[in-house]
Amino acid sequence: MSAMVEPRADLNVRTVHTLTTYDLRQELNRRGEFERFFPGDDARCNYDTLLQAMTKLLMEDADSAAQLA
């Protein structure tokens, strides 16, 4: 996995649904997390599964930020 990428400031669990399928996939790839959720299985990669993966990532980010505070 590559170095941690700074999350988009405009993206959170309340706004993630506004992203397109392309944007969701690009964001997961940018963060280096796409393979974590879709390990060699592009067949189940669609808007709903990408949204679920991105939402889970954002929730994990929020949890880690809350633990640091």
C-alpha positions in Angstrom: 0.0 0.0 0.0 1.2 3.5 -0.7 1.7 6.3 1.8 -1.5 7.6 3.5 -3.2 10.2 1.3 -4.9 13.2 2.9 -8.7 12.7 2.7 -10.8 15.1 0.7 -12.0 17.9 3.0 -15.4 18.0 1.3 -16.2 14.3 1.8 -17.9 12.8 4.8 -20.6 10.3 5.5 -23.3 12.9 4.9 -22.0 13.9 1.4 -20.5 10.7 0.1 -23.8 9.8 -1.7 -23.2 12.8 -4.1 -20.2 11.1 -5.7 -20.6 9.2 -9.0 -19.5 5.6 -9.5 -16.4 6.9 -11.2 -15.6 9.3 -8.3 -16.1 6.6 -5.7 -13.7 4.3 -7.5 -11.2 7.0 -8.1 -11.2 8.0 -4.4 -10.8 4.4 -3.2 -7.9 4.1 -5.7 -6.4 7.4 -4.6 -6.4 6.2 -1.0 -4.9 2.9 -1.9 -8.0 1.0 -0.5 -9.7 -0.3 -3.6 -8.0 -3.7 -3.4 -9.0 -4.0 0.3 -12.7 -4.0 -0.6 -12.5 -5.5 -4.1 -9.6 -8.0 -4.1 -9.4 -9.0 -7.8 -13.2 -9.1 -8.1 -14.4 -6.4 -10.4 -17.6 -8.3 -11.1 -19.3 -7.0 -7.9 -17.9 -3.5 -8.3 -20.9 -1.2 -8.8 -22.3 2.0 -7.3 -23.8 0.4 -4.3 -20.7 -1.7 -3.3 -18.4 1.3 -3.9 -20.7 3.5 -1.8 -20.7 1.0 1.0 -16.9 0.7 0.9 -16.3 4.4 0.9 -18.8 4.9 3.7 -17.0 2.3 5.8 -13.7 4.1 5.1 -15.2 7.4 6.1 -16.6 6.0 9.3 -13.2 4.5 10.1 -11.6 7.9 9.5 -14.1 9.5 11.8 -13.5 6.9 14.5 -9.8 7.3 14.4 -10.1 11.1 14.5 -12.4 10.8 17.5 -9.9 8.6 19.3 -7.1 11.1 18.7 -9.2 14.0 20.1 
